[in-house]
Amino acid sequence: MLTTHPRKKAFFALLLLVSAASLGITMALYIAPGSLGQMIFSLCKVWLLALPLVWFIWVDHGKFRLSLRYWYLGQKPYSWRRCYSLSITLLP
């Protein structure tokens, strides 16, 4: 799809994401604060969720892989205890 330098691809993706977020907020708050603005805001939120997924598949030619080895077999027995103790110490 895009056969340019990777830095240009990243800039283009960032431009698409930032402009969609700005457009959604501007429409919802200032230009059309009614139901039309909320609809455009919601569509922009869907765009913010869908664009990275579409970009990963079509532009980066990525494949989804789910490996249970990292979830079950790769964990050490004390890793959950460390996570819980760290989360408790970070609570206010």
KOLTOR-135118 format. One record per residue (C-alpha): residue in one letter; x, y, z; chain. Coordinates in Angstrom, 2 decimals, decimal comma, padded with zeros to 5 digits. Layout:
# KOLTOR-135118
("a"; (X; Y; Z); "A")
...
# end
This chain:
# KOLTOR-135118
("m"; (000,00; 000,00; 000,00); "A")
("l"; (002,50; 002,62; 001,14); "A")
("t"; (005,98; 001,96; -000,19); "A")
("t"; (007,66; 004,93; 001,43); "A")
("h"; (010,17; 005,33; 004,19); "A")
("p"; (009,01; 003,91; 007,57); "A")
("r"; (009,29; 007,34; 009,17); "A")
("k"; (006,85; 008,77; 006,61); "A")
("k"; (004,45; 005,91; 007,30); "A")
("a"; (004,57; 006,62; 011,03); "A")
("f"; (003,99; 010,33; 010,46); "A")
("f"; (001,02; 009,59; 008,21); "A")
("a"; (-000,52; 007,26; 010,81); "A")
("l"; (000,01; 009,83; 013,53); "A")
("l"; (-001,56; 012,51; 011,36); "A")
("l"; (-004,64; 010,33; 010,79); "A")
("l"; (-005,04; 009,58; 014,49); "A")
("v"; (-004,48; 013,07; 015,85); "A")
("s"; (-006,71; 014,73; 013,29); "A")
("a"; (-009,54; 012,28; 013,98); "A")
("a"; (-009,33; 012,89; 017,73); "A")
("s"; (-009,26; 016,66; 017,26); "A")
("l"; (-012,14; 016,58; 014,80); "A")
("g"; (-014,31; 014,48; 017,11); "A")
("i"; (-013,78; 016,72; 020,13); "A")
("t"; (-014,24; 019,91; 018,13); "A")
("m"; (-017,48; 018,68; 016,60); "A")
("a"; (-018,89; 017,47; 019,91); "A")
("l"; (-018,05; 020,58; 021,92); "A")
("y"; (-018,01; 023,57; 019,59); "A")
("i"; (-019,33; 023,09; 016,05); "A")
("a"; (-022,32; 020,78; 016,54); "A")
("p"; (-022,92; 020,18; 020,25); "A")
("g"; (-026,12; 018,21; 019,66); "A")
("s"; (-026,72; 014,69; 018,49); "A")
("l"; (-024,79; 015,24; 015,25); "A")
("g"; (-021,69; 016,20; 017,18); "A")
("q"; (-022,04; 013,18; 019,44); "A")
("m"; (-022,43; 010,90; 016,43); "A")
("i"; (-019,29; 012,28; 014,79); "A")
("f"; (-017,47; 012,06; 018,13); "A")
("s"; (-018,47; 008,38; 018,41); "A")
("l"; (-017,38; 007,67; 014,84); "A")
("c"; (-014,03; 009,27; 015,56); "A")
("k"; (-013,65; 007,07; 018,64); "A")
("v"; (-014,33; 003,99; 016,51); "A")
("w"; (-011,74; 005,33; 014,05); "A")
("l"; (-009,20; 005,65; 016,87); "A")
("l"; (-009,75; 002,02; 017,78); "A")
("a"; (-009,94; 000,59; 014,26); "A")
("l"; (-007,13; 002,46; 012,51); "A")
("p"; (-004,23; 000,84; 014,41); "A")
("l"; (-005,71; -002,60; 013,74); "A")
("v"; (-006,21; -001,93; 010,03); "A")
("w"; (-002,77; -000,33; 009,81); "A")
("f"; (-001,14; -003,35; 011,43); "A")
("i"; (-002,80; -005,75; 008,99); "A")
("w"; (-002,63; -003,83; 005,70); "A")
("v"; (000,37; -001,55; 005,92); "A")
("d"; (002,70; -003,42; 008,26); "A")
("h"; (001,53; -006,82; 006,97); "A")
("g"; (001,35; -008,16; 010,49); "A")
("k"; (-000,21; -011,40; 011,61); "A")
("f"; (-002,03; -012,04; 014,84); "A")
("r"; (-000,49; -014,77; 016,92); "A")
("l"; (-001,74; -015,99; 020,24); "A")
("s"; (000,68; -018,16; 022,12); "A")
("l"; (-000,43; -019,84; 025,31); "A")
("r"; (003,16; -020,69; 026,09); "A")
("y"; (003,80; -017,17; 027,32); "A")
("w"; (000,62; -017,13; 029,38); "A")
("y"; (000,90; -020,44; 031,18); "A")
("l"; (004,27; -022,09; 030,70); "A")
("g"; (006,52; -019,04; 030,66); "A")
("q"; (005,52; -017,62; 034,03); "A")
("k"; (007,50; -018,28; 037,15); "A")
("p"; (005,55; -019,36; 040,25); "A")
("y"; (006,32; -016,17; 042,15); "A")
("s"; (005,53; -013,71; 039,37); "A")
("w"; (001,90; -013,17; 040,46); "A")
("r"; (002,96; -012,55; 044,03); "A")
("r"; (005,38; -009,89; 042,86); "A")
("c"; (002,71; -008,23; 040,74); "A")
("y"; (000,19; -008,13; 043,56); "A")
("s"; (002,69; -006,86; 046,10); "A")
("l"; (003,83; -004,12; 043,74); "A")
("s"; (000,26; -003,05; 043,01); "A")
("i"; (-000,54; -002,88; 046,73); "A")
("t"; (002,51; -000,73; 047,42); "A")
("l"; (001,50; 001,69; 044,64); "A")
("l"; (-001,98; 002,27; 046,04); "A")
("p"; (-002,43; 005,66; 047,72); "A")
# end
